[in-house]
């Protein structure tokens, strides 16, 4: 029997946000290589006959380098195993899923990708923040905060308008805030940082471009977290006057438009 690899997006962490296709792949798996941010607490039930291997990366520490993960995928599948690579979010959104697919193709291993619910959208939603809202924002941009953005990138981001979503951005938040302000976004521009989204430990820290660095430091914000920059953040204030005013303005704009 020939093996194969299924690269599965596990969503933002809540097991009930796995897709049906993801659950079926796990149920059929012989081996599961899983990440830290994937929903792994219930893996023994989801993949009852599989060998479970933790290959998760942590900030500043990659216990299993990426090339070794790819070699493990290929090796297990070549021996006839049904292999699931369980990743947080969606495999193709800042998840290195493309590299793992290419490694399988290069080795002649059949591979399938199961999309997942990306934290770029689901985590702000869980915090009550719509990434688009009529009359407020008609676009959003997702960027990696793993490394500081270059000055040209920051200039383009500031000029795009809409909502900015930053994944893995806690460590580079100071340079992001300073760079966006340097390129024209006002200090009063709203910012939210949502920690451990879609879990019971979820917490949202609200601020502005001018104070978010000090605010998150006081709150001891830590990864994993999603940073949202934009006027839509005001909608996270459930019942707050500023949110009501913003929604009223948006509604009036909709009538005119």
N, C-alpha and C positions, 0 to 999 in steps of 0.2 A: 504494500500500500504506500503510495507516495504522499509525502507530507505537504503542508502548505502553511502560509502565514496569513493571519488576519490582523490588520492593524486597526484597533478599535479606539474610537474617541469615547472616553468615559464620562464626559460632561464635567461640570464644575465641582463634583464631589459627592453630591447627594445620590444615593443608590437609585432612588426612584426617578432620576433624570437620565438614567441609561435608556437607550432605545431598545425596542424589542429585538432588533437585529443584533445589537451588541450582546444582549442577554443570551440569545441563541448561540452565538459564537463562543461565549464563555462556557455554556453548558456542554458544548462538544469538544472543548479544548483538552489536550493532553498536557500542555505546558502553558503557563501564563507568566509573562514577564511584565511586571506592573511598575508604575511610577508612584511617587509619593503623593501627588495630587489627584490620582485616580481613585475612584471609590473602591478601596481594597478591604475595608473592615468585614464585608460580607462575602469575600471571595470564596471562602470554603464552601458556602452554600451555592453561590453562582456557578462555580466551576468545581463540582464535587469530585471529579476524577483526575483533576489536573495537578501537576507539580507547580507550586507557586514560587516565583523567584522575584525578589525585590531588587530592582535595578534603578531605584529612584535617585534623582539628583537633589541635593540640597544647596542652598545658597553658599557658594564658595567651596563646595565639596561634591565631587562627582565620584562616588564610590566605584561605579562601573563606567569606564569611559565609553563614549558613543560607539567607537569602532568595535569595542568588545560586545556591546549590545547587539550590533548588527551581525557579528560573527556568531553569537549565540542563536539568534533567530534562524540564520542560515543552517547552522549545524544541527539544531533540533529538527527542523523541517526536512533536511537531507536524510535524517535517520528514520523518517516516516511519521513524525509527530504532527498533530494538528496544533499549531502554535498561535497563541493570541498575544499580541503586544498591546497591553492596556495602558492608554495614555490619558492624562487629564485633558479636559476640554475637547477640542477637535484636533485630529492629527496634523491637519494642514494649516492650522493657525498658530504660528510660532511654536510648533511642536516637533520639528525635525522628522515628521512623518515622511516627507519627500525623500530624505536621505535613506531611510529604512526601506522604502519601496525600491529605490534604485539599487540598493545592496542586494535585495532579493532578485530583482531582474538580472543583475550581473551574474548571479549564481544559478540562474535558471529555475528559481523557486517560484511557484505560483503564489501570488499575493493579492489580497483584496483589502480595500480601505472602507471601514464603517464610520461614517461621519458621526461627530459628537456635538453636543450642545456647548458652544464655546463660552468660556467665562467672560469674554469681552462683551457679550450681550446679556447673558443670564445673571451675572453678578450685579450689574447696575439695576436690572429689572427687579431682582430680589430686594434691592434697597429702595425701590420706588422711583427709580430714575429712568425715564424713557430716553433712549439715545436720540430719537427724533420726536418732534412735536410740532404740529402745524403752527406756523407763525413764530416759532422759537428756533428750531433747528431742522434743516432738511437734509442733513448729511452727517456722517460720523467717520472718523479716521481712527484706525487701530494701529498702534505702534508698539514696538518692544522697548522697554526701559532697562533691558539687561546691561546695556552700555550707554554712556551719555550720547545724546544726539548731537550731530554736527551743527554748526551755526546756520548753514544753508537749510538743513532739515527743519530747524526751529523756526527760521524765517518763513518757510513755506507753510508750516503748520499754523503759525500765528495768522497768516494771511488767508487760509482756506475758509475760515469761519466754521460754523457747525460745532460738533462735539468731538473732543479728543479723548480717546480711551487708551490708557497705557497699562500694559501687562508687565509684570516683573519690574515695577518702576519705583519701589520704595528707596532703594539705594541711590538712584539718580534723580530723585524728586527735587533736591535743591537746584541742580543744574537745569532741570526742565522748567521749574518755576521762574528762575532768573532769566533763562533764555527766552521764554514766551513773553515775559514782561519787557525785555530788552527790544523785542521786535513788535511791540505795540499793543499787546493785550493789557487792559487796565488792571491795576492792583486789586480792584474790587471784583474781578472776574471769579465766579464761583468754582470751587473745587471740592470734590468728594473723594475720600479714600475708603474703600469697602474691604475690610479684612474678612478672610475665611467665609467668603460668600456662599450662600446656599447651604450652610451648615448651622447647627444650633448655636455655634459660637460667633455667628456673624456680627460685625460691628461696623458702623459707619461714622467716620469723622468728617465733619464739614468745616470748610474754611474758604478763604479766598486766595488768589494767586499771591497776594502780598503777605499772608500770614500762615499759609498751609504748612510750611516747613516747621515753624515754631509750634504750631498747633499739634501736628502729628508727633513731634518730639515730646511734648508734654503728655500726650496720650499714650506714648510708648507704642506707637503703631509698628507692626511687624508684618513681614510677608508670611503667607501669600496674601496679596492684596491687589485690587484693581483701582487705578486712579482715573477719575472722570473729571474733565475740565470743560465747562460750558454752562450756558444759561439754563439748560435742562436740569442742572443740579438743584436749582431752586424748587423744583417740583418734588424733591425728596422731603421737603418740610411739610408734612401732612397737616393741613389745617393752618399753616403759617400764613400770615397776611401777605408776605412777599410772593408766595406760591399762588395764592388766590389772585393777586394782582397780575401776575405773569400769565396765568391761564385766561383771565378775563381779557387781557390785551391780545392774546393769541386768538381767542374766540372772535373778537371784534375784527381782527385782521382777516380771519377766515371768511367772514361775511362779505368783506370788501373784495377779497380775492375771488 
